[in-house]
């Protein structure tokens, strides 16, 4: 591109200089023509016709210069006069019609190079030809100027290309070397060294890439830590029922056939613990489904109907403890969300089940309402309340709160973790807090949709 630019400038400069030379020739020809017509109006000047006056060398030298030459011919091409700087040289005769260029026209024994010659027929007032004026302009000055300019341009272009190449080399090196270092350091970080960080303090794109990689490592480390904790917690939770099942199975092998009491007690323990295992595995599968989120089918759902359906199925369990389950919402309200009906039913059901488990007296109330473009589900109970210091941990996997109280309450420790995952995959949040009047409240916030989504359904 630099070389093309230099060539373009060189050609443009030569064209400008040629046009300037043509303009000077036209000006000189106009002056000669004006003078000839003025003198022709008198017929004879100094006892000679106008042609003789124009052929005077002293008169022609007025329009000549070191680079410009003048010659006057008859209309038939015979030389009448010429400027003194032409010496013994004359312009070759030709039929004047337009500007012409002669190559290597010798003037005074030297070779001045290209010459531009303008020929013009000078006529009188009646249009009769008087003389033919030939005005020449040496272009060797133009050639020398363009040659020097071309040399400077190409030298500058060459230097510029060298500078550009060097700059490109150092810029590329400055970009490639850090990337190579970054690649080597990244290659050294494996799953066993997730605690390592690049910690580059550069302010360029490579620095931002390193910072993004460190942030990704933070997320990976946190994810691996959660998975390790999940495996550890799951192993711990599964160990107890498996141990009970194994111990009772051994008792059945030894004494089950001879002692009906041992047979009955062992079978009850095995059935209870296997049911607990099945519930835990089911909870883990639900949790995995909720956390994946990608394959979950979604459709418009009226939360008031869903909450009432959950309450209907939960009232028998609540009644067994002397509790009530009620659903409250504004009259005629239709709070609509888009989601998986099964997962959202389990979300509300887990919260209601959790409230029933930890409530001894009173009841459970499910409140559905809409505010600020959000669908709000509150599950309130009259139980012992929540210690605010552990409110956030309630949604961790296998967290059971007070161990002394947890032992007396059935559960896998996955119910509230499933609630949080279902809320997240639907773009919502869940929180827990104690109530000033006693008990606890769990609040789920989901994006609400316009009622028109289900109008007519």
C-alpha positions in Angstrom: 0.0 0.0 0.0 2.9 2.4 0.8 4.5 1.7 -2.7 1.2 2.2 -4.5 0.7 5.5 -2.6 4.2 6.7 -3.7 3.5 5.8 -7.4 0.2 7.6 -7.2 1.7 10.7 -5.8 4.5 10.6 -8.5 2.0 10.4 -11.3 -0.3 13.0 -9.9 2.7 15.4 -9.4 3.8 15.0 -13.0 0.3 15.5 -14.3 0.0 18.8 -12.3 3.3 20.1 -13.6 2.3 19.2 -17.2 -1.0 21.0 -16.8 0.9 24.0 -15.4 3.2 24.0 -18.5 0.2 23.8 -20.8 -1.4 26.7 -19.0 1.7 28.8 -19.5 1.8 27.9 -23.2 -1.8 28.9 -23.6 -1.2 32.3 -21.9 1.8 33.0 -24.2 -0.2 32.1 -27.3 -3.1 34.3 -26.2 -0.7 37.3 -25.8 0.8 36.7 -29.3 -2.7 36.4 -30.8 -3.9 39.6 -29.0 -0.8 41.5 -30.2 -1.2 40.2 -33.8 -4.9 41.2 -34.0 -4.2 44.7 -32.6 -1.4 45.3 -35.2 -3.5 43.7 -38.0 -6.2 46.3 -37.4 -3.7 49.0 -38.8 -2.8 47.1 -41.9 0.8 48.2 -42.0 3.1 49.0 -39.0 6.6 50.6 -39.6 6.1 50.2 -43.4 5.6 46.4 -43.1 2.6 44.1 -42.8 1.7 42.5 -39.5 3.4 39.3 -40.4 6.7 41.1 -40.8 6.3 42.7 -37.4 5.6 39.4 -35.7 8.6 37.8 -37.3 10.9 40.3 -35.6 13.3 38.4 -33.3 13.4 41.2 -30.7 9.5 41.2 -30.5 9.4 37.4 -30.2 12.0 37.4 -27.3 9.4 39.2 -25.2 7.5 35.9 -24.9 10.5 33.6 -24.7 12.4 32.5 -21.6 15.0 30.0 -20.5 12.5 27.2 -20.8 10.0 28.6 -23.3 10.5 29.1 -27.1 8.5 31.0 -29.7 8.4 30.5 -33.5 6.1 32.2 -36.1 5.3 30.4 -39.4 3.2 31.3 -42.4 -0.1 29.4 -42.7 1.8 27.3 -45.3 4.4 26.3 -42.7 7.3 28.5 -43.8 9.3 30.0 -40.8 8.9 33.8 -40.5 10.7 34.3 -37.2 11.8 32.7 -34.0 13.0 33.7 -30.6 16.8 33.9 -30.2 17.0 31.1 -27.7 16.1 28.6 -30.5 19.4 29.4 -32.3 19.7 27.5 -35.5 17.0 25.0 -34.5 13.4 25.3 -35.8 10.3 23.5 -34.9 9.5 20.9 -37.5 6.5 21.9 -39.7 3.2 20.1 -39.2 -0.5 20.9 -39.7 -1.6 22.7 -36.6 -4.6 21.1 -34.9 -3.9 20.4 -31.2 -1.2 20.3 -28.6 1.6 17.9 -29.6 4.6 16.4 -27.7 7.9 15.8 -29.4 10.4 13.4 -27.8 14.1 14.3 -27.6 13.9 17.5 -29.7 17.4 18.8 -29.9 17.9 22.5 -29.1 21.2 24.1 -29.4 23.1 20.9 -29.7 22.0 19.5 -26.3 19.2 17.0 -25.5 16.8 18.8 -23.2 14.4 15.8 -23.2 10.7 16.1 -23.7 9.2 19.3 -25.1 5.6 20.3 -25.2 4.7 22.4 -28.3 1.4 24.3 -28.8 0.5 25.5 -32.2 -2.2 28.0 -32.9 -3.6 29.6 -36.1 -3.9 33.4 -35.7 -6.6 34.9 -37.9 -7.7 38.5 -38.6 -11.1 39.9 -37.7 -12.6 38.3 -40.9 -11.3 34.9 -40.0 -8.5 34.9 -42.5 -5.3 33.1 -41.3 -2.5 35.5 -40.7 0.3 33.4 -39.1 0.9 30.1 -37.2 2.3 30.6 -33.7 4.3 27.8 -32.2 5.1 28.0 -28.5 7.3 25.3 -26.9 8.0 24.5 -23.3 10.9 22.4 -22.2 9.9 19.6 -19.9 13.3 18.6 -18.7 12.7 20.7 -15.5 9.5 18.7 -15.0 11.4 15.5 -15.6 14.1 16.4 -13.2 11.7 17.6 -10.5 9.6 14.4 -10.8 12.7 12.3 -10.8 13.9 13.9 -7.6 10.5 13.6 -6.1 10.2 10.0 -7.2 13.5 9.3 -5.6 12.4 10.9 -2.3 9.0 9.2 -2.4 10.4 5.7 -3.0 13.2 6.2 -0.4 10.6 7.4 2.0 8.3 4.5 1.1 11.1 2.1 1.5 12.0 3.5 4.9 8.3 3.5 5.9 8.0 -0.2 4.9 11.1 -1.0 7.0 9.7 0.9 9.9 6.3 -0.7 9.6 7.9 -4.2 9.3 9.9 -3.5 12.4 7.0 -2.1 14.3 4.8 -5.0 13.2 7.5 -7.5 14.3 7.9 -5.9 17.8 4.1 -5.5 18.2 3.6 -9.1 17.2 6.4 -10.2 19.5 4.9 -8.1 22.4 1.6 -9.9 21.8 2.8 -13.4 21.1 5.4 -13.7 23.9 2.8 -13.0 26.7 0.3 -15.3 25.0 3.0 -18.1 24.9 3.7 -17.5 28.6 0.0 -17.5 29.4 -0.4 -20.8 27.5 2.5 -22.4 29.4 1.1 -21.3 32.7 -2.4 -22.4 31.9 -1.1 -25.8 30.8 0.6 -26.3 34.2 -2.8 -25.8 36.0 -4.8 -29.0 36.2 -7.6 -30.2 38.3 -5.0 -30.9 41.1 -3.9 -27.2 41.1 -7.1 -25.3 40.9 -5.9 -23.0 43.8 -3.2 -21.5 41.5 -3.9 -18.2 39.8 -2.1 -16.3 37.1 -2.6 -12.9 38.8 -1.3 -10.8 35.9 -1.5 -7.1 36.4 -1.4 -6.1 32.7 -4.0 -3.5 31.4 -4.1 -4.8 27.8 -6.2 -7.6 26.2 -3.8 -10.3 27.5 -4.2 -9.0 31.0 -8.0 -9.1 30.7 -7.8 -12.6 29.3 -5.7 -13.7 32.3 -8.1 -12.0 34.7 -11.0 -13.9 32.9 -9.1 -17.1 33.3 -8.6 -16.5 37.0 -12.3 -15.8 37.4 -13.1 -19.0 35.6 -10.7 -20.9 37.9 -12.5 -19.3 40.9 -15.9 -20.7 39.6 -14.4 -24.1 38.8 -12.8 -24.3 42.2 -16.0 -23.4 43.9 -17.9 -25.9 41.7 -15.4 -28.7 42.5 -15.6 -27.8 46.2 -19.4 -28.0 46.1 -19.3 -31.4 44.3 -16.7 -32.7 46.7 -18.9 -31.5 49.6 -22.0 -33.1 48.0 -20.2 -36.4 47.6 -19.0 -36.3 51.1 -22.4 -35.3 52.5 -24.2 -37.9 50.3 -21.7 -40.6 51.4 -22.3 -39.7 55.0 -26.1 -39.7 54.6 -26.2 -42.9 52.7 -23.9 -44.7 55.1 -26.4 -44.7 58.0 -29.4 -46.4 56.2 -27.0 -48.8 54.4 -25.5 -49.8 57.7 -28.9 -50.3 59.3 -30.1 -52.4 56.3 -26.9 -54.5 56.4 -27.1 -55.1 60.1 -30.7 -56.1 60.0 -30.1 -58.4 57.0 -27.4 -60.2 59.0 -29.8 -60.5 61.9 -32.4 -62.1 59.6 -29.7 -64.5 58.3 -28.8 -65.6 61.9 -32.1 -65.5 63.9 -34.9 -64.5 61.5 -36.0 -68.1 61.0 -36.1 -69.0 64.7 -37.4 -65.7 66.3 -40.5 -64.1 64.8 -39.8 -60.8 66.7 -36.4 -60.5 65.1 -37.9 -61.2 61.7 -40.6 -58.6 62.2 -38.3 -55.9 63.6 -35.6 -56.4 61.0 -38.0 -56.3 58.1 -39.5 -53.1 59.4 -36.1 -51.5 59.8 -35.0 -52.6 56.3 -38.3 -51.3 54.7 -37.9 -47.9 56.5 -34.3 -47.4 55.7 -34.7 -48.6 52.0 -37.6 -46.1 51.7 -35.3 -43.4 53.1 -32.7 -44.4 50.5 -35.2 -44.3 47.7 -36.4 -40.8 48.8 -32.8 -39.6 49.0 -32.0 -40.9 45.5 -35.2 -39.4 44.1 -34.3 -36.1 45.7 -30.8 -36.2 44.1 -32.3 -36.9 40.7 -34.8 -34.1 41.1 -31.9 -31.8 42.2 -29.8 -32.7 39.1 -32.8 -32.1 36.9 -33.5 -28.7 38.4 -29.9 -27.6 38.2 -29.5 -28.6 34.6 -32.5 -26.4 33.5 -31.8 -26.8 29.7 -34.2 -29.7 29.0 -37.1 -28.4 31.2 -40.3 -27.9 29.3 -42.1 -24.7 30.3 -45.7 -23.5 29.9 -47.9 -20.8 31.4 -49.0 -21.7 35.0 -51.6 -20.1 37.3 -49.9 -20.2 40.7 -53.1 -19.9 42.7 -54.4 -23.2 41.2 -51.0 -24.9 41.7 -50.8 -23.8 45.3 -54.4 -25.0 46.0 -53.6 -28.4 44.4 -50.6 -28.8 46.7 -52.6 -27.8 49.7 -55.3 -30.3 49.0 -52.8 -33.2 49.0 -51.0 -31.9 52.1 -54.0 -31.4 54.3 -54.3 -35.1 55.3 -50.7 -35.1 56.6 -51.3 -31.8 58.4 -54.5 -33.1 59.9 -52.7 -36.1 61.4 -50.7 -33.6 63.5 -53.7 -31.3 64.2 -52.6 -28.6 61.7 -54.3 -26.7 59.0 -53.1 -25.8 55.5 -54.7 -22.7 53.9 -54.1 -20.8 50.6 -54.5 -17.1 50.5 -54.5 -14.7 47.5 -56.3 -11.5 46.4 -59.8 -12.1 45.2 -59.9 -13.0 41.5 -56.1 -12.9 41.1 -54.4 -14.9 38.4 -50.6 -14.9 39.1 -49.0 -16.4 36.0 -45.5 -17.7 35.6 -43.9 -19.7 32.7 -42.2 -22.9 33.9 -42.3 -26.6 34.5 -45.6 -27.5 36.3 -44.0 -30.6 38.0 -41.0 -28.7 39.3 -43.0 -25.8 40.6 -45.5 -28.1 42.3 -42.6 -29.8 44.0 -41.2 -26.4 45.0 -44.4 -25.4 46.8 -44.9 -29.0 48.1 -41.4 -29.1 49.6 -41.9 -25.8 51.4 -45.3 -27.0 52.7 -43.9 -30.4 53.8 -41.0 -28.6 55.6 -43.4 -26.3 57.4 -45.6 -29.3 58.5 -42.5 -31.2 59.8 -41.3 -28.4 62.0 -44.7 -27.1 63.2 -46.4 -28.7 66.3 -49.3 -26.3 66.9 -51.2 -24.0 64.5 -51.0 -24.3 60.8 -49.4 -23.5 57.5 -50.5 -20.7 55.2 -49.5 -20.4 51.5 -49.8 -16.8 50.2 -49.7 -16.1 46.5 -49.6 -12.5 45.2 -48.0 -10.3 42.5 -46.0 -7.1 43.0 -43.6 -5.2 40.8 -43.7 -7.7 38.0 -42.8 -10.6 40.3 -44.8 -13.5 41.4 -44.5 -14.0 45.2 -45.1 -17.3 47.0 -44.9 -17.1 50.8 -45.2 -20.2 53.0 -45.7 -19.3 56.6 -45.8 -21.5 59.6 -46.3 -21.3 63.4 -43.3 -23.4 64.3 -40.2 -22.6 66.4 -38.9 -20.1 63.9 -35.5 -19.7 62.3 -32.2 -18.6 63.7 -31.2 -15.8 61.2 -27.5 -16.8 61.5 -28.2 -20.0 59.6 -31.1 -18.8 57.3 -28.9 -18.9 54.2 -27.5 -22.3 55.0 -30.9 -23.9 55.2 -30.8 -24.3 51.4 -27.5 -26.2 51.3 -27.6 -29.9 50.5 -28.0 -32.1 53.5 -28.1 -29.2 56.0 -30.5 -30.2 58.8 -30.2 -27.2 61.1 -30.1 -28.1 64.8 -28.8 -31.7 65.0 -30.8 -32.5 68.1 -34.0 -31.4 66.5 -33.1 -32.9 63.1 -32.8 -36.4 64.5 -36.5 -36.3 65.6 -37.7 -35.1 62.2 -37.9 -37.2 59.1 -36.1 -36.0 55.9 -33.2 -36.3 53.6 -31.8 -32.8 53.9 -32.4 -32.2 50.2 -35.9 -30.6 50.2 -34.8 -26.9 50.6 -31.8 -27.4 48.3 -34.3 -28.6 45.6 -36.5 -25.6 46.2 -33.5 -23.2 45.6 -32.5 -25.0 42.4 -36.0 -25.0 41.0 -36.4 -21.3 41.8 -33.0 -20.5 40.1 -33.8 -22.4 37.0 -37.0 -20.4 36.7 -35.1 -17.1 37.1 -36.2 -16.7 40.7 -34.9 -16.6 44.3 -35.8 -18.0 47.6 -35.1 -16.8 51.2 -36.1 -17.7 54.7 -36.6 -15.6 57.9 -38.2 -15.7 61.3 -41.6 -14.1 61.9 -41.9 -11.5 64.6 -45.1 -13.2 65.9 -43.4 -16.6 65.9 -42.7 -19.2 63.3 -40.9 -18.8 60.0 -41.7 -17.6 56.5 -40.1 -18.8 53.2 -40.4 -16.4 50.3 -40.1 -17.4 46.6 -39.9 -14.7 44.0 -40.4 -15.6 40.3 -40.8 -13.5 37.1 -44.5 -12.9 36.5 -46.1 -13.0 33.0 -49.1 -11.1 31.6 -52.4 -12.7 32.2 -53.0 -12.7 28.4 -50.7 -15.7 28.1 -53.5 -17.9 29.6 -56.6 -15.9 28.6 -59.2 -18.3 27.4 -57.4 -21.4 28.7 
